[in-house]
Amino acid sequence: MEKVAGGCHCGAVRFTATADLSKAVECNCTICEKKGSLLSFISAEDFALVSGEDALTDYLFNKKAITHRFCSTCGVESFAQSAGGVMINLRCINDVDLGEVERLAFDGRSA
């Protein structure tokens, strides 16, 4: 686990998190597949929104169990929230080598 910082493309939304960057979930649900997200699941206590709450737009679909949080300016979803914690998109973390990240397939279409 390491302390990381990240955010959206335009910089309006910024966060810090403590996460394991060695592996990420690559979900095939309709939204994750279209976005190309690489997700790390962390507890809510390991996540802090530093700036941009007012720039976020929420999107819920299907079972409405996950709140997808998008920057209303650039459209990037750097994280999502659920009752079980926070999912950070490793593609939105500063200075992470995604080639070193083990990708774990998850069949979200069937979940």
Chimera marker file (.cmm) of the C-alpha trace (Angstrom):
<marker_set name="trace">
<marker id="1" x="0.000" y="0.000" z="0.000" r="1" g="1" b="0" radius="0.5"/>
<marker id="2" x="1.247" y="3.451" z="-0.825" r="1" g="1" b="0" radius="0.5"/>
<marker id="3" x="0.009" y="7.019" z="-0.620" r="1" g="1" b="0" radius="0.5"/>
<marker id="4" x="-0.857" y="8.367" z="-4.081" r="1" g="1" b="0" radius="0.5"/>
<marker id="5" x="-2.406" y="11.457" z="-5.616" r="1" g="1" b="0" radius="0.5"/>
<marker id="6" x="-4.546" y="11.753" z="-8.699" r="1" g="1" b="0" radius="0.5"/>
<marker id="7" x="-7.481" y="13.383" z="-10.359" r="1" g="1" b="0" radius="0.5"/>
<marker id="8" x="-9.243" y="14.261" z="-13.555" r="1" g="1" b="0" radius="0.5"/>
<marker id="9" x="-7.722" y="15.540" z="-16.803" r="1" g="1" b="0" radius="0.5"/>
<marker id="10" x="-8.403" y="19.264" z="-16.312" r="1" g="1" b="0" radius="0.5"/>
<marker id="11" x="-7.263" y="19.243" z="-12.666" r="1" g="1" b="0" radius="0.5"/>
<marker id="12" x="-10.543" y="20.409" z="-11.133" r="1" g="1" b="0" radius="0.5"/>
<marker id="13" x="-10.976" y="17.123" z="-9.228" r="1" g="1" b="0" radius="0.5"/>
<marker id="14" x="-8.021" y="16.025" z="-7.090" r="1" g="1" b="0" radius="0.5"/>
<marker id="15" x="-7.730" y="13.258" z="-4.508" r="1" g="1" b="0" radius="0.5"/>
<marker id="16" x="-5.260" y="11.362" z="-2.369" r="1" g="1" b="0" radius="0.5"/>
<marker id="17" x="-5.508" y="7.684" z="-1.523" r="1" g="1" b="0" radius="0.5"/>
<marker id="18" x="-3.663" y="4.825" z="0.082" r="1" g="1" b="0" radius="0.5"/>
<marker id="19" x="-3.795" y="1.956" z="-2.388" r="1" g="1" b="0" radius="0.5"/>
<marker id="20" x="-2.086" y="-1.146" z="-3.722" r="1" g="1" b="0" radius="0.5"/>
<marker id="21" x="-0.870" y="-0.207" z="-7.208" r="1" g="1" b="0" radius="0.5"/>
<marker id="22" x="0.505" y="-3.659" z="-8.045" r="1" g="1" b="0" radius="0.5"/>
<marker id="23" x="-2.814" y="-4.944" z="-9.389" r="1" g="1" b="0" radius="0.5"/>
<marker id="24" x="-6.055" y="-3.556" z="-10.786" r="1" g="1" b="0" radius="0.5"/>
<marker id="25" x="-9.470" y="-4.870" z="-11.710" r="1" g="1" b="0" radius="0.5"/>
<marker id="26" x="-10.320" y="-4.653" z="-15.385" r="1" g="1" b="0" radius="0.5"/>
<marker id="27" x="-14.121" y="-4.925" z="-15.441" r="1" g="1" b="0" radius="0.5"/>
<marker id="28" x="-16.081" y="-5.740" z="-18.588" r="1" g="1" b="0" radius="0.5"/>
<marker id="29" x="-19.366" y="-4.103" z="-17.550" r="1" g="1" b="0" radius="0.5"/>
<marker id="30" x="-20.734" y="-1.740" z="-20.166" r="1" g="1" b="0" radius="0.5"/>
<marker id="31" x="-19.417" y="1.454" z="-18.582" r="1" g="1" b="0" radius="0.5"/>
<marker id="32" x="-15.971" y="0.241" z="-17.461" r="1" g="1" b="0" radius="0.5"/>
<marker id="33" x="-15.312" y="-1.364" z="-20.822" r="1" g="1" b="0" radius="0.5"/>
<marker id="34" x="-16.148" y="1.831" z="-22.715" r="1" g="1" b="0" radius="0.5"/>
<marker id="35" x="-14.020" y="3.962" z="-20.363" r="1" g="1" b="0" radius="0.5"/>
<marker id="36" x="-11.090" y="1.547" z="-20.134" r="1" g="1" b="0" radius="0.5"/>
<marker id="37" x="-10.931" y="1.854" z="-16.351" r="1" g="1" b="0" radius="0.5"/>
<marker id="38" x="-8.324" y="0.044" z="-14.261" r="1" g="1" b="0" radius="0.5"/>
<marker id="39" x="-9.719" y="-0.049" z="-10.739" r="1" g="1" b="0" radius="0.5"/>
<marker id="40" x="-8.237" y="-0.383" z="-7.295" r="1" g="1" b="0" radius="0.5"/>
<marker id="41" x="-10.742" y="-0.954" z="-4.501" r="1" g="1" b="0" radius="0.5"/>
<marker id="42" x="-9.976" y="0.836" z="-1.235" r="1" g="1" b="0" radius="0.5"/>
<marker id="43" x="-11.821" y="1.683" z="1.968" r="1" g="1" b="0" radius="0.5"/>
<marker id="44" x="-13.492" y="5.070" z="2.310" r="1" g="1" b="0" radius="0.5"/>
<marker id="45" x="-11.003" y="5.857" z="5.095" r="1" g="1" b="0" radius="0.5"/>
<marker id="46" x="-8.119" y="5.462" z="2.621" r="1" g="1" b="0" radius="0.5"/>
<marker id="47" x="-9.560" y="8.103" z="0.246" r="1" g="1" b="0" radius="0.5"/>
<marker id="48" x="-9.673" y="11.887" z="0.534" r="1" g="1" b="0" radius="0.5"/>
<marker id="49" x="-11.178" y="14.259" z="-2.001" r="1" g="1" b="0" radius="0.5"/>
<marker id="50" x="-8.793" y="17.224" z="-1.964" r="1" g="1" b="0" radius="0.5"/>
<marker id="51" x="-10.686" y="19.494" z="-4.361" r="1" g="1" b="0" radius="0.5"/>
<marker id="52" x="-13.484" y="19.516" z="-6.885" r="1" g="1" b="0" radius="0.5"/>
<marker id="53" x="-16.605" y="18.346" z="-5.027" r="1" g="1" b="0" radius="0.5"/>
<marker id="54" x="-18.501" y="21.145" z="-6.772" r="1" g="1" b="0" radius="0.5"/>
<marker id="55" x="-17.152" y="20.002" z="-10.178" r="1" g="1" b="0" radius="0.5"/>
<marker id="56" x="-18.413" y="16.404" z="-9.830" r="1" g="1" b="0" radius="0.5"/>
<marker id="57" x="-21.432" y="14.973" z="-11.596" r="1" g="1" b="0" radius="0.5"/>
<marker id="58" x="-22.875" y="11.629" z="-10.474" r="1" g="1" b="0" radius="0.5"/>
<marker id="59" x="-24.059" y="8.807" z="-12.711" r="1" g="1" b="0" radius="0.5"/>
<marker id="60" x="-25.875" y="5.674" z="-11.559" r="1" g="1" b="0" radius="0.5"/>
<marker id="61" x="-27.093" y="2.810" z="-13.734" r="1" g="1" b="0" radius="0.5"/>
<marker id="62" x="-28.258" y="-0.802" z="-13.567" r="1" g="1" b="0" radius="0.5"/>
<marker id="63" x="-28.553" y="-1.718" z="-9.843" r="1" g="1" b="0" radius="0.5"/>
<marker id="64" x="-27.530" y="1.847" z="-8.830" r="1" g="1" b="0" radius="0.5"/>
<marker id="65" x="-25.092" y="0.433" z="-6.273" r="1" g="1" b="0" radius="0.5"/>
<marker id="66" x="-22.079" y="2.406" z="-7.518" r="1" g="1" b="0" radius="0.5"/>
<marker id="67" x="-21.995" y="6.190" z="-7.796" r="1" g="1" b="0" radius="0.5"/>
<marker id="68" x="-19.766" y="7.016" z="-10.750" r="1" g="1" b="0" radius="0.5"/>
<marker id="69" x="-18.261" y="10.501" z="-10.129" r="1" g="1" b="0" radius="0.5"/>
<marker id="70" x="-17.345" y="12.452" z="-13.274" r="1" g="1" b="0" radius="0.5"/>
<marker id="71" x="-15.704" y="15.859" z="-13.635" r="1" g="1" b="0" radius="0.5"/>
<marker id="72" x="-18.350" y="18.070" z="-15.224" r="1" g="1" b="0" radius="0.5"/>
<marker id="73" x="-15.646" y="19.977" z="-17.138" r="1" g="1" b="0" radius="0.5"/>
<marker id="74" x="-13.459" y="17.285" z="-18.734" r="1" g="1" b="0" radius="0.5"/>
<marker id="75" x="-15.704" y="14.218" z="-18.292" r="1" g="1" b="0" radius="0.5"/>
<marker id="76" x="-13.099" y="12.003" z="-16.624" r="1" g="1" b="0" radius="0.5"/>
<marker id="77" x="-14.181" y="9.585" z="-13.904" r="1" g="1" b="0" radius="0.5"/>
<marker id="78" x="-11.193" y="9.329" z="-11.599" r="1" g="1" b="0" radius="0.5"/>
<marker id="79" x="-13.109" y="7.451" z="-8.897" r="1" g="1" b="0" radius="0.5"/>
<marker id="80" x="-16.445" y="5.890" z="-7.977" r="1" g="1" b="0" radius="0.5"/>
<marker id="81" x="-18.079" y="5.219" z="-4.618" r="1" g="1" b="0" radius="0.5"/>
<marker id="82" x="-20.255" y="2.465" z="-3.181" r="1" g="1" b="0" radius="0.5"/>
<marker id="83" x="-21.353" y="1.250" z="0.220" r="1" g="1" b="0" radius="0.5"/>
<marker id="84" x="-18.277" y="-1.011" z="0.203" r="1" g="1" b="0" radius="0.5"/>
<marker id="85" x="-15.721" y="1.748" z="-0.377" r="1" g="1" b="0" radius="0.5"/>
<marker id="86" x="-14.088" y="3.649" z="-3.197" r="1" g="1" b="0" radius="0.5"/>
<marker id="87" x="-12.833" y="2.489" z="-6.569" r="1" g="1" b="0" radius="0.5"/>
<marker id="88" x="-10.006" y="4.651" z="-7.878" r="1" g="1" b="0" radius="0.5"/>
<marker id="89" x="-9.112" y="4.589" z="-11.553" r="1" g="1" b="0" radius="0.5"/>
<marker id="90" x="-5.376" y="3.856" z="-11.729" r="1" g="1" b="0" radius="0.5"/>
<marker id="91" x="-5.289" y="5.656" z="-15.083" r="1" g="1" b="0" radius="0.5"/>
<marker id="92" x="-5.892" y="8.852" z="-13.071" r="1" g="1" b="0" radius="0.5"/>
<marker id="93" x="-3.034" y="8.388" z="-10.586" r="1" g="1" b="0" radius="0.5"/>
<marker id="94" x="0.018" y="10.620" z="-10.964" r="1" g="1" b="0" radius="0.5"/>
<marker id="95" x="3.210" y="8.859" z="-12.067" r="1" g="1" b="0" radius="0.5"/>
<marker id="96" x="2.055" y="5.229" z="-12.091" r="1" g="1" b="0" radius="0.5"/>
<marker id="97" x="3.593" y="2.782" z="-14.595" r="1" g="1" b="0" radius="0.5"/>
<marker id="98" x="0.532" y="0.926" z="-15.857" r="1" g="1" b="0" radius="0.5"/>
<marker id="99" x="2.757" y="-1.600" z="-17.621" r="1" g="1" b="0" radius="0.5"/>
<marker id="100" x="3.776" y="-2.888" z="-14.183" r="1" g="1" b="0" radius="0.5"/>
<marker id="101" x="0.171" y="-3.345" z="-12.976" r="1" g="1" b="0" radius="0.5"/>
<marker id="102" x="-1.221" y="-6.891" z="-12.913" r="1" g="1" b="0" radius="0.5"/>
<marker id="103" x="-4.696" y="-6.838" z="-14.491" r="1" g="1" b="0" radius="0.5"/>
<marker id="104" x="-7.391" y="-8.970" z="-12.902" r="1" g="1" b="0" radius="0.5"/>
<marker id="105" x="-10.374" y="-9.650" z="-15.156" r="1" g="1" b="0" radius="0.5"/>
<marker id="106" x="-13.808" y="-9.204" z="-13.600" r="1" g="1" b="0" radius="0.5"/>
<marker id="107" x="-17.026" y="-10.248" z="-15.385" r="1" g="1" b="0" radius="0.5"/>
<marker id="108" x="-19.160" y="-7.232" z="-14.487" r="1" g="1" b="0" radius="0.5"/>
<marker id="109" x="-21.575" y="-7.959" z="-17.324" r="1" g="1" b="0" radius="0.5"/>
<marker id="110" x="-22.725" y="-11.074" z="-15.470" r="1" g="1" b="0" radius="0.5"/>
<marker id="111" x="-22.691" y="-9.563" z="-11.972" r="1" g="1" b="0" radius="0.5"/>
<link id1="1" id2="2" r="1" g="1" b="0" radius="0.2"/>
<link id1="2" id2="3" r="1" g="1" b="0" radius="0.2"/>
<link id1="3" id2="4" r="1" g="1" b="0" radius="0.2"/>
<link id1="4" id2="5" r="1" g="1" b="0" radius="0.2"/>
<link id1="5" id2="6" r="1" g="1" b="0" radius="0.2"/>
<link id1="6" id2="7" r="1" g="1" b="0" radius="0.2"/>
<link id1="7" id2="8" r="1" g="1" b="0" radius="0.2"/>
<link id1="8" id2="9" r="1" g="1" b="0" radius="0.2"/>
<link id1="9" id2="10" r="1" g="1" b="0" radius="0.2"/>
<link id1="10" id2="11" r="1" g="1" b="0" radius="0.2"/>
<link id1="11" id2="12" r="1" g="1" b="0" radius="0.2"/>
<link id1="12" id2="13" r="1" g="1" b="0" radius="0.2"/>
<link id1="13" id2="14" r="1" g="1" b="0" radius="0.2"/>
<link id1="14" id2="15" r="1" g="1" b="0" radius="0.2"/>
<link id1="15" id2="16" r="1" g="1" b="0" radius="0.2"/>
<link id1="16" id2="17" r="1" g="1" b="0" radius="0.2"/>
<link id1="17" id2="18" r="1" g="1" b="0" radius="0.2"/>
<link id1="18" id2="19" r="1" g="1" b="0" radius="0.2"/>
<link id1="19" id2="20" r="1" g="1" b="0" radius="0.2"/>
<link id1="20" id2="21" r="1" g="1" b="0" radius="0.2"/>
<link id1="21" id2="22" r="1" g="1" b="0" radius="0.2"/>
<link id1="22" id2="23" r="1" g="1" b="0" radius="0.2"/>
<link id1="23" id2="24" r="1" g="1" b="0" radius="0.2"/>
<link id1="24" id2="25" r="1" g="1" b="0" radius="0.2"/>
<link id1="25" id2="26" r="1" g="1" b="0" radius="0.2"/>
<link id1="26" id2="27" r="1" g="1" b="0" radius="0.2"/>
<link id1="27" id2="28" r="1" g="1" b="0" radius="0.2"/>
<link id1="28" id2="29" r="1" g="1" b="0" radius="0.2"/>
<link id1="29" id2="30" r="1" g="1" b="0" radius="0.2"/>
<link id1="30" id2="31" r="1" g="1" b="0" radius="0.2"/>
<link id1="31" id2="32" r="1" g="1" b="0" radius="0.2"/>
<link id1="32" id2="33" r="1" g="1" b="0" radius="0.2"/>
<link id1="33" id2="34" r="1" g="1" b="0" radius="0.2"/>
<link id1="34" id2="35" r="1" g="1" b="0" radius="0.2"/>
<link id1="35" id2="36" r="1" g="1" b="0" radius="0.2"/>
<link id1="36" id2="37" r="1" g="1" b="0" radius="0.2"/>
<link id1="37" id2="38" r="1" g="1" b="0" radius="0.2"/>
<link id1="38" id2="39" r="1" g="1" b="0" radius="0.2"/>
<link id1="39" id2="40" r="1" g="1" b="0" radius="0.2"/>
<link id1="40" id2="41" r="1" g="1" b="0" radius="0.2"/>
<link id1="41" id2="42" r="1" g="1" b="0" radius="0.2"/>
<link id1="42" id2="43" r="1" g="1" b="0" radius="0.2"/>
<link id1="43" id2="44" r="1" g="1" b="0" radius="0.2"/>
<link id1="44" id2="45" r="1" g="1" b="0" radius="0.2"/>
<link id1="45" id2="46" r="1" g="1" b="0" radius="0.2"/>
<link id1="46" id2="47" r="1" g="1" b="0" radius="0.2"/>
<link id1="47" id2="48" r="1" g="1" b="0" radius="0.2"/>
<link id1="48" id2="49" r="1" g="1" b="0" radius="0.2"/>
<link id1="49" id2="50" r="1" g="1" b="0" radius="0.2"/>
<link id1="50" id2="51" r="1" g="1" b="0" radius="0.2"/>
<link id1="51" id2="52" r="1" g="1" b="0" radius="0.2"/>
<link id1="52" id2="53" r="1" g="1" b="0" radius="0.2"/>
<link id1="53" id2="54" r="1" g="1" b="0" radius="0.2"/>
<link id1="54" id2="55" r="1" g="1" b="0" radius="0.2"/>
<link id1="55" id2="56" r="1" g="1" b="0" radius="0.2"/>
<link id1="56" id2="57" r="1" g="1" b="0" radius="0.2"/>
<link id1="57" id2="58" r="1" g="1" b="0" radius="0.2"/>
<link id1="58" id2="59" r="1" g="1" b="0" radius="0.2"/>
<link id1="59" id2="60" r="1" g="1" b="0" radius="0.2"/>
<link id1="60" id2="61" r="1" g="1" b="0" radius="0.2"/>
<link id1="61" id2="62" r="1" g="1" b="0" radius="0.2"/>
<link id1="62" id2="63" r="1" g="1" b="0" radius="0.2"/>
<link id1="63" id2="64" r="1" g="1" b="0" radius="0.2"/>
<link id1="64" id2="65" r="1" g="1" b="0" radius="0.2"/>
<link id1="65" id2="66" r="1" g="1" b="0" radius="0.2"/>
<link id1="66" id2="67" r="1" g="1" b="0" radius="0.2"/>
<link id1="67" id2="68" r="1" g="1" b="0" radius="0.2"/>
<link id1="68" id2="69" r="1" g="1" b="0" radius="0.2"/>
<link id1="69" id2="70" r="1" g="1" b="0" radius="0.2"/>
<link id1="70" id2="71" r="1" g="1" b="0" radius="0.2"/>
<link id1="71" id2="72" r="1" g="1" b="0" radius="0.2"/>
<link id1="72" id2="73" r="1" g="1" b="0" radius="0.2"/>
<link id1="73" id2="74" r="1" g="1" b="0" radius="0.2"/>
<link id1="74" id2="75" r="1" g="1" b="0" radius="0.2"/>
<link id1="75" id2="76" r="1" g="1" b="0" radius="0.2"/>
<link id1="76" id2="77" r="1" g="1" b="0" radius="0.2"/>
<link id1="77" id2="78" r="1" g="1" b="0" radius="0.2"/>
<link id1="78" id2="79" r="1" g="1" b="0" radius="0.2"/>
<link id1="79" id2="80" r="1" g="1" b="0" radius="0.2"/>
<link id1="80" id2="81" r="1" g="1" b="0" radius="0.2"/>
<link id1="81" id2="82" r="1" g="1" b="0" radius="0.2"/>
<link id1="82" id2="83" r="1" g="1" b="0" radius="0.2"/>
<link id1="83" id2="84" r="1" g="1" b="0" radius="0.2"/>
<link id1="84" id2="85" r="1" g="1" b="0" radius="0.2"/>
<link id1="85" id2="86" r="1" g="1" b="0" radius="0.2"/>
<link id1="86" id2="87" r="1" g="1" b="0" radius="0.2"/>
<link id1="87" id2="88" r="1" g="1" b="0" radius="0.2"/>
<link id1="88" id2="89" r="1" g="1" b="0" radius="0.2"/>
<link id1="89" id2="90" r="1" g="1" b="0" radius="0.2"/>
<link id1="90" id2="91" r="1" g="1" b="0" radius="0.2"/>
<link id1="91" id2="92" r="1" g="1" b="0" radius="0.2"/>
<link id1="92" id2="93" r="1" g="1" b="0" radius="0.2"/>
<link id1="93" id2="94" r="1" g="1" b="0" radius="0.2"/>
<link id1="94" id2="95" r="1" g="1" b="0" radius="0.2"/>
<link id1="95" id2="96" r="1" g="1" b="0" radius="0.2"/>
<link id1="96" id2="97" r="1" g="1" b="0" radius="0.2"/>
<link id1="97" id2="98" r="1" g="1" b="0" radius="0.2"/>
<link id1="98" id2="99" r="1" g="1" b="0" radius="0.2"/>
<link id1="99" id2="100" r="1" g="1" b="0" radius="0.2"/>
<link id1="100" id2="101" r="1" g="1" b="0" radius="0.2"/>
<link id1="101" id2="102" r="1" g="1" b="0" radius="0.2"/>
<link id1="102" id2="103" r="1" g="1" b="0" radius="0.2"/>
<link id1="103" id2="104" r="1" g="1" b="0" radius="0.2"/>
<link id1="104" id2="105" r="1" g="1" b="0" radius="0.2"/>
<link id1="105" id2="106" r="1" g="1" b="0" radius="0.2"/>
<link id1="106" id2="107" r="1" g="1" b="0" radius="0.2"/>
<link id1="107" id2="108" r="1" g="1" b="0" radius="0.2"/>
<link id1="108" id2="109" r="1" g="1" b="0" radius="0.2"/>
<link id1="109" id2="110" r="1" g="1" b="0" radius="0.2"/>
<link id1="110" id2="111" r="1" g="1" b="0" radius="0.2"/>
</marker_set>
